[in-house]
Amino acid sequence: MQQPITYKTVSSVNGPLIVVEHVGQPKFSEIVKIDLGKGGQRTGQVLEVHGNRAVVQVFEGTSGINARDTRSTFTGQTMRTPVSKDMLGRIFNGSGHPIDGGPPVLPEKFLDINGQPINPCKRVYPKEMIQTGISTIDVMISIARGQKIPIFSGTGLPTNEMAAQIVRQAGLVNEEEGEFAVVFAAMGVNMETARFFRNDFESNNSMARTVLFLNLANDPTIERIITPRIALTTAEYLAYECGMHVLVIMTDMSAYAAALREISAAREEVPGRHGYPGYMYSVDSTRRVVVKDPTGTIRKLPIGDMFQMIAEDHEVKKSPVGEERILFDGWQALGVTSDGRSVFRDIQQILRHPHAGKLLHLKTAFGETIVTPNHSVFTIKDGEVVTVCADKLVKGNRVALVKRMPETEGSIEGSSMEVDEAALGLIGHSLVELNDTFSAPITEIVDVDPTEPFVYDLSVEDTNNFVDACGCMVLHNTDLATMYERAGRVEGCVGTVTQIPIVTMPNDDITAPVPDLTGYITEGQVTLGRRLDSLQFYPPVDVFPSLSRLMKSAIGEGMTRGDHGDVANQLYACYAAGESVKEMKAVVGDEALSDEDKLYLEFFSRFEAEFVNQGAVKRTLVESLDLAWRILGIFPRELLTRCSPEVLDEHYLK
C-alpha cells in the first residue's frame, strides 16, 4: 500500500478546486486530506492529473484555503464510505456523516463509493413488483425489483410530497418475501424541504427502515457529487450483503447535474449542450479511454485530457492541414483482437484532427458516443470482430463492446473493472457473444454539430482499435449512467436495488439534457402532469407519457394478480378513448355524442377524480385493482375488449 505523502505546494484556488504542484505520481480519484494550517481539515479527491500537477475537488468547499499555509496529503486510496445495517433509521449529511445527534456508525465494511462492477453474466432480469401505494403507478406503471425508473416533474409540482409518500408506503407485494428498506438521497434542498422530509419520515414511522442523506443548498457544491454515490453504495451493501430489497430515491438529479456544470466551469472545460460538461452529455474529446501508464497503473482518462498530458512532455508535430500528432512510448491501450479477446497493446501515437462538419451521435442501451462519419466502429460477424464505417450504420445494426479486461500485472485506478457501469445493462437484450466481447443493437443515430474544433484518435500497435471506459470500442460512458446502472439484481444474491431518481424538467421540457439522458438510460418514466395538478388532483401522475418497460416481468399470476395486465391495458384504452371524445366534444358539442361516447366521457372524469386523485392515503394493489374494476363497470361487457373472457368472468361487476 502506498504511504501517504504530504505536499505544501498548492498553487491556486478556483471555485471548489485547488491545484497542487510537484506531486509524485498522483492518481485519478485519489483521496486527499487537506490541512488548512489553522486547525481545520477537509477532504478532497483528485479530479484531473497533468504530469505532476493534480487538480483536487474539495468536498467541504475552498473557503479559507490559502496557498501559503495549506498542506495536502495524498493518501493513495480512493474514496470509501463506512457501511452497516445499523445505518437504518439514521440521518446523514451529503458526505455520509451523522447529523441526527446519534453516535458515529460502527462500520462493518468500508466500500468504494463508485461501487463494484458486476459481471454481466451474473445479472438477473428484474421481476416481481415493488408497490408504492399509489394506484396509477402500481396498476399502470408497475415497477419491478431491480428496475431504474425516474419521476419527471416540473417546477411547482408536488414532487417532494410524492417522494415522501412513496417512502411511507412502498414495500413488497408479499411482505413475507424478504426485508424491505429505503435509501433516500436529497441533493441541493433548502432547510424547509430537509425539515419536511425528516419530520415526515419520523412522524409516520417510516424512519426505522430508511437511511436518509441530506445535502443542503448551502452545503458545498462538490458534496452534491458524492451524495448519490454514497447512497447507492449503502443500498448495494444492504441488498447484496444483507439480503434486503432496497428502494433508492434520489432527488433532485437536476441539482446534481447543475453541480457537475459548476465544477466543469471551474475546470474551464469545453461545455456541451446547455452548458453541461461532456462527461454528462457525450462529446467525442471526453471519451474516457482505458490505458496503462508507464508505472503500470491502469487508468480511465478522457482522450482530450490525455492529449494535453502527453503534450507537456513530448513534441507536438503539426501538419499543413492542421493535424496534430504526438509520438510517444511507455503507454498501452486496451484493445480487442479479431477473435474478440481483450488485450493491452503499445500506443504508438495520439492524434487530433480539425473537424468542422457534422458528427454522428450513436446510442445503444449501454452508452453513447459522438464520432466522425468515416470513423470505424466494430461488430461481431461470423465469429470475428469486424469493422464497419459509422456513416453506413442504421438503427438496429449491432456494435461490439468489451465485457472484461485481460489478466494483467499492475494496479487499477478506482474499482477493478470487469466492465464499467454503463456496459452492465444487459437486461432484456439479445446478445451475440465472442470470448471477451458481446454486441448490442444501436437504438438511435443522430447528426450533431461539433462542440469543439478537434476530434481525437489513438494508434495502437497490432490492433486497429482502442476501448473506452464503459467497455465499448466506440461508445462513451456518461456520468449519469455510472449511477443509474447500479440498479439491478445479481445471481446468487437475495437482495435487489431499485432506483427512482427524480428529475425536475426546466420549463417542463422533457428534451432538456438531464431528463433526455435519464430517460434514455433508464427503463421507463413516471411523469407528473401540470393539468392534473391545476385541477388539484394528487398525485398528479399523467399516465399517457408514463411507462414501465419492465412491467410485464413484474405483474401477473404468482406476482400480483392474474387480472393485472388486462386491467392496465383496459384502463389505458378507455382513458385514451375518453380523451379523444373530450376533444371531439369541444368541436361538435354534447348533442353530437353517442351514448357510447358519453360512457367514455364519464369514465374519463371518474378515472381522474377517483383513481388518479387518491390523495395522501395508501392503497394496496388489491384495493387499486378493485377500484379499477368498479370504474370500468360503467361499460357493458362487450366494450371491455382488452380483457380476456376468463378475467371478465372472474372480476366484471363483482
SVG drawing of the C-alpha trace seen along z (x, -y; Angstrom):
<svg xmlns="http://www.w3.org/2000/svg" viewBox="-78 -32 87 50">
<polyline fill="none" stroke="black" stroke-width="0.4" points="0.0,0.0 1.3,-3.4 2.4,-5.6 0.6,-8.9 2.8,-11.9 2.2,-15.5 2.8,-18.4 2.8,-22.2 2.6,-23.1 -0.9,-24.5 -0.6,-26.9 -4.1,-28.2 -7.7,-28.0 -10.6,-28.2 -14.1,-27.7 -14.4,-24.2 -11.0,-23.2 -7.3,-23.6 -4.2,-22.9 -1.3,-21.1 2.1,-21.1 5.1,-18.7 3.1,-15.7 4.8,-12.3 2.5,-10.1 -0.9,-11.4 -3.8,-9.1 -7.2,-9.9 -9.9,-9.7 -7.2,-9.6 -8.4,-10.9 -6.5,-14.0 -6.5,-15.1 -6.2,-18.9 -4.9,-20.7 -5.7,-24.4 -2.9,-25.2 -5.2,-26.7 -6.6,-23.5 -9.2,-22.9 -9.2,-19.8 -11.0,-19.0 -11.2,-16.1 -10.7,-16.3 -10.4,-14.0 -8.1,-14.2 -10.3,-15.2 -7.6,-15.7 -3.9,-14.9 -1.4,-16.7 2.1,-15.1 3.0,-16.1 0.2,-18.6 -3.1,-17.5 -6.5,-19.3 -8.3,-18.4 -12.0,-19.0 -12.6,-19.9 -15.8,-18.4 -16.3,-20.9 -15.5,-23.9 -12.4,-26.0 -13.4,-29.0 -10.4,-29.8 -7.8,-27.8 -4.7,-29.7 -1.6,-28.6 0.9,-29.5 -0.5,-27.5 -2.3,-24.6 -0.8,-21.1 -2.2,-18.4 -1.7,-14.7 -2.2,-12.3 -3.4,-9.0 -3.1,-6.7 -6.7,-5.5 -10.0,-6.0 -13.0,-7.4 -14.6,-4.8 -17.6,-5.1 -18.4,-3.1 -21.5,-0.9 -23.5,1.1 -27.0,2.3 -27.2,0.0 -27.4,-2.9 -31.2,-2.1 -33.1,-4.7 -30.2,-7.2 -29.8,-10.6 -26.6,-11.7 -25.3,-14.7 -24.2,-14.6 -20.8,-13.3 -22.1,-10.4 -21.5,-11.9 -24.4,-11.5 -26.4,-14.7 -29.1,-13.2 -27.3,-13.6 -26.6,-9.9 -23.2,-8.2 -20.9,-7.5 -21.8,-4.4 -19.8,-1.3 -18.8,-0.2 -19.0,3.4 -17.2,2.6 -15.6,-0.4 -16.7,-0.4 -15.6,-2.4 -18.4,-4.9 -18.1,-4.2 -19.4,-0.7 -18.0,2.6 -18.7,3.6 -21.0,6.6 -20.2,9.3 -22.9,9.0 -23.3,12.8 -24.4,12.6 -27.1,10.0 -30.6,11.3 -33.6,9.9 -35.8,7.7 -39.0,9.3 -41.6,9.2 -43.1,5.9 -42.4,3.2 -45.7,1.5 -45.7,-2.2 -49.2,-2.5 -50.1,-4.9 -52.8,-3.4 -51.6,-4.9 -48.1,-3.6 -48.9,-0.2 -51.5,0.7 -50.4,-1.1 -46.6,-1.8 -45.6,1.2 -42.0,1.1 -40.0,4.4 -37.4,5.1 -34.1,4.2 -35.5,1.6 -34.4,-2.0 -37.4,-4.3 -37.3,-8.1 -40.0,-10.5 -40.1,-13.5 -41.6,-16.6 -41.7,-20.3 -41.2,-23.4 -44.1,-23.9 -45.4,-20.3 -45.8,-18.3 -42.6,-16.3 -41.4,-16.3 -44.8,-15.3 -45.0,-12.4 -41.4,-11.2 -42.2,-11.3 -45.5,-9.3 -43.6,-6.6 -41.1,-6.3 -44.1,-5.9 -46.0,-3.4 -43.5,-1.4 -43.0,2.2 -43.1,5.7 -46.5,7.0 -45.9,10.1 -44.1,8.9 -43.1,12.4 -40.7,12.5 -37.9,10.5 -36.9,7.4 -37.5,4.0 -35.6,0.8 -35.4,-2.7 -32.3,-4.8 -33.3,-8.4 -30.8,-11.0 -31.8,-14.6 -29.4,-16.9 -29.4,-20.7 -32.6,-21.0 -33.3,-24.0 -33.7,-23.8 -37.5,-23.8 -37.6,-20.8 -35.0,-18.9 -37.1,-19.5 -40.2,-18.3 -38.6,-15.0 -37.1,-14.5 -40.4,-15.2 -42.5,-13.2 -40.3,-10.1 -40.2,-10.3 -43.8,-11.1 -45.1,-8.3 -42.9,-5.5 -41.0,-5.0 -37.7,-6.2 -36.9,-2.8 -36.4,-1.2 -34.9,-4.3 -31.4,-5.7 -31.6,-9.4 -28.9,-11.5 -29.4,-15.3 -27.2,-17.6 -28.5,-21.2 -28.5,-24.0 -25.9,-25.9 -23.6,-22.9 -20.6,-22.9 -21.5,-22.1 -18.9,-19.4 -20.6,-17.4 -23.6,-17.1 -21.4,-14.9 -20.7,-12.3 -24.1,-12.2 -25.9,-9.9 -22.8,-7.6 -22.6,-7.2 -26.4,-6.5 -26.0,-3.8 -23.1,-2.2 -25.2,-1.9 -28.0,-0.4 -25.7,2.1 -24.4,3.2 -27.9,3.6 -29.0,5.6 -26.1,7.8 -24.5,8.3 -27.6,8.1 -30.1,9.7 -32.6,6.8 -34.8,5.4 -33.8,1.7 -35.5,-1.2 -33.2,-4.2 -34.9,-7.5 -32.6,-10.4 -33.9,-13.9 -33.2,-16.1 -30.9,-14.9 -31.2,-18.3 -29.4,-19.7 -26.7,-17.1 -26.2,-17.9 -26.1,-21.6 -23.2,-20.8 -21.4,-19.0 -21.8,-22.0 -20.4,-24.4 -17.4,-22.2 -16.9,-21.9 -16.9,-25.7 -14.3,-25.9 -12.1,-23.5 -12.7,-25.6 -13.8,-22.6 -15.5,-23.0 -19.2,-22.9 -21.6,-20.6 -25.3,-21.1 -26.9,-23.7 -23.5,-24.2 -23.4,-20.8 -20.0,-19.0 -19.2,-16.5 -18.8,-13.6 -22.5,-14.1 -23.7,-14.5 -21.4,-12.8 -18.8,-14.6 -16.0,-13.0 -13.0,-14.6 -14.2,-13.4 -14.4,-9.8 -12.6,-8.0 -10.2,-5.5 -8.7,-2.6 -4.9,-2.9 -1.9,-1.6 0.6,-4.3 4.4,-3.9 4.1,-2.9 1.8,0.0 -1.3,-1.7 -4.5,-1.1 -6.3,-4.4 -9.5,-5.7 -8.8,-9.1 -10.7,-11.5 -8.8,-11.2 -8.7,-15.1 -7.1,-15.3 -4.7,-12.5 -3.5,-14.5 -2.8,-17.6 -1.0,-15.5 1.3,-13.8 1.9,-17.2 3.5,-18.6 6.5,-16.2 6.6,-15.4 6.8,-17.3 3.6,-18.0 4.0,-17.7 1.7,-19.8 0.8,-19.1 0.0,-21.8 -3.7,-20.8 -3.8,-21.3 -3.5,-17.7 -1.5,-17.4 0.2,-14.2 2.5,-13.1 4.8,-10.1 5.5,-8.5 6.1,-5.2 5.6,-3.6 1.8,-3.7 -0.6,-0.9 -4.3,-0.9 -6.9,1.7 -7.9,3.1 -9.6,6.2 -8.3,8.9 -10.2,10.2 -11.3,13.2 -12.9,11.0 -10.2,11.2 -9.3,8.1 -5.5,7.2 -3.2,4.4 -1.0,3.1 1.6,0.4 0.3,-3.1 2.3,-4.5 0.8,-7.9 -2.1,-10.1 -3.6,-12.5 -6.2,-15.2 -7.7,-16.4 -9.6,-19.6 -13.2,-18.9 -16.0,-21.4 -18.6,-19.1 -21.4,-17.1 -20.7,-14.3 -22.7,-11.1 -24.2,-10.6 -24.6,-6.8 -26.6,-5.3 -27.1,-1.7 -28.7,-0.6 -25.2,-0.7 -23.8,-4.0 -23.3,-6.6 -20.6,-8.4 -20.1,-11.1 -17.8,-10.1 -16.9,-11.4 -18.9,-9.8 -15.8,-8.0 -14.9,-6.5 -14.6,-2.8 -16.8,-1.0 -17.0,2.7 -19.4,5.5 -19.3,9.3 -19.9,11.3 -19.2,14.9 -17.2,15.4 -15.0,12.4 -14.8,8.7 -15.1,6.7 -15.1,3.0 -18.0,1.0 -17.9,-2.7 -20.1,-4.8 -21.9,-6.5 -23.1,-3.1 -24.8,-2.3 -28.6,-2.3 -30.8,-1.8 -30.7,1.8 -27.2,2.5 -25.0,4.1 -21.8,2.7 -19.3,4.6 -18.5,4.0 -15.9,5.4 -17.2,7.1 -13.9,7.9 -10.3,6.9 -7.5,9.3 -5.4,10.7 -2.6,8.2 0.0,7.1 -0.2,3.6 -2.6,1.7 -6.0,0.5 -7.2,-3.0 -10.6,-3.1 -12.6,0.1 -11.3,3.2 -13.0,3.1 -14.7,6.3 -16.7,3.9 -17.6,0.3 -21.0,-0.6 -22.6,-1.8 -22.0,1.5 -23.8,3.6 -27.4,3.1 -27.7,6.4 -31.2,6.9 -33.7,7.9 -31.4,7.5 -30.4,10.3 -26.6,10.6 -24.1,12.0 -21.1,13.1 -17.5,13.8 -14.9,14.5 -14.3,11.2 -16.9,9.2 -20.5,9.0 -22.6,7.0 -25.7,4.9 -28.1,3.1 -27.9,-0.7 -31.1,-2.4 -30.5,-5.8 -28.3,-7.7 -28.4,-11.5 -26.4,-14.1 -24.9,-16.7 -22.7,-19.7 -19.2,-19.5 -18.7,-21.3 -15.0,-21.9 -12.9,-22.1 -11.0,-18.8 -11.6,-15.0 -9.1,-12.5 -7.7,-9.2 -5.0,-6.7 -2.7,-4.5 -2.2,-1.1 0.4,1.5 -1.1,4.6 -4.6,3.5 -6.8,1.2 -9.0,0.2 -9.0,-1.0 -11.5,-0.6 -13.2,-3.2 -14.1,-3.2 -17.6,-1.6 -16.0,1.5 -17.0,0.3 -14.9,-0.1 -16.8,-3.1 -19.4,-4.0 -19.0,-6.6 -19.9,-6.2 -21.8,-9.1 -21.6,-10.3 -25.3,-9.7 -25.1,-6.1 -22.4,-5.2 -25.1,-5.8 -28.3,-4.6 -26.7,-1.3 -26.1,-0.4 -29.7,0.7 -30.3,4.4 -30.4,8.0 -27.4,10.3 -27.3,14.1 -26.9,15.7 -28.0,12.6 -31.4,12.4 -31.5,8.7 -32.2,6.2 -31.5,2.5 -34.3,0.5 -33.9,-3.2 -36.4,-6.1 -34.3,-9.2 -36.4,-12.4 -35.7,-14.9 -37.2,-18.4 -37.6,-19.4 -36.8,-23.1 -39.9,-24.7 -41.4,-21.2 -39.1,-20.4 -38.6,-16.6 -35.9,-17.1 -33.6,-19.1 -30.2,-17.3 -30.9,-15.8 -34.3,-14.3 -33.4,-13.4 -30.3,-11.4 -32.0,-10.0 -34.9,-8.7 -32.5,-7.1 -30.5,-5.3 -33.4,-4.2 -36.3,-1.7 -39.3,-4.0 -40.6,-7.1 -43.3,-8.4 -44.4,-11.8 -46.3,-14.4 -48.9,-16.4 -49.4,-20.2 -53.1,-20.0 -53.9,-17.4 -52.1,-19.5 -54.1,-22.6 -57.3,-20.6 -55.9,-19.9 -55.7,-16.1 -53.0,-14.5 -50.7,-12.7 -50.8,-14.3 -49.4,-11.3 -50.0,-11.6 -50.2,-8.1 -50.1,-9.0 -46.4,-9.9 -45.5,-7.5 -44.5,-3.8 -42.6,-1.0 -40.6,1.0 -40.2,3.9 -43.8,4.0 -44.6,7.4 -42.0,9.1 -43.4,7.7 -47.0,8.5 -49.4,11.4 -50.3,14.6 -47.9,15.5 -46.5,12.0 -49.5,9.6 -52.9,10.8 -54.0,12.7 -56.1,9.8 -53.4,7.1 -52.2,6.9 -55.7,6.9 -56.9,4.2 -53.9,1.9 -54.4,2.3 -58.1,1.7 -57.6,-1.4 -55.2,-2.9 -57.6,-2.1 -60.7,-3.7 -58.8,-6.7 -57.4,-7.4 -60.8,-7.0 -62.2,-9.4 -59.5,-11.9 -60.5,-11.7 -64.2,-12.1 -63.4,-15.1 -61.6,-16.8 -64.4,-16.0 -67.0,-17.4 -65.2,-20.7 -65.8,-20.9 -69.3,-19.3 -70.9,-19.7 -72.9,-17.3 -75.7,-16.8 -73.5,-15.0 -72.2,-12.5 -73.4,-8.9 -74.4,-7.0 -71.1,-5.1 -69.2,-8.4 -70.9,-9.6 -69.8,-6.5 -66.2,-7.2 -66.6,-10.8 -68.0,-9.6 -65.1,-7.1 -62.6,-9.9 -63.9,-12.0 -64.3,-9.2 -60.8,-7.8 -59.1,-11.2 -61.4,-12.1 -61.3,-8.7 -58.4,-6.6 -55.7,-9.3 -56.9,-11.6 -56.3,-9.3 -54.7,-11.9 -52.1,-11.1 -53.7,-7.8 -52.2,-4.4 -53.9,-1.9 -52.8,1.7 -52.5,3.2 -55.7,5.3 -57.6,2.1 -56.3,0.3 -57.3,3.2 -60.8,3.5 -61.3,-0.3 -60.3,0.0 -63.0,2.7 -65.7,0.6 -64.9,-2.3 -64.7,0.0 -68.1,1.4 -69.9,-1.6 -69.2,0.1 -71.2,3.0 -69.1,6.2 -68.7,6.2 -66.8,2.9 -64.1,4.2 -62.2,5.7 -58.7,5.7 -59.8,8.2 -60.0,11.9 -63.3,13.7 -61.8,15.6 -60.8,12.4 -64.2,10.8 -66.0,13.9 -64.0,13.6 -64.0,9.9 -66.6,8.0 -69.3,6.4 -68.2,8.5"/>
</svg>
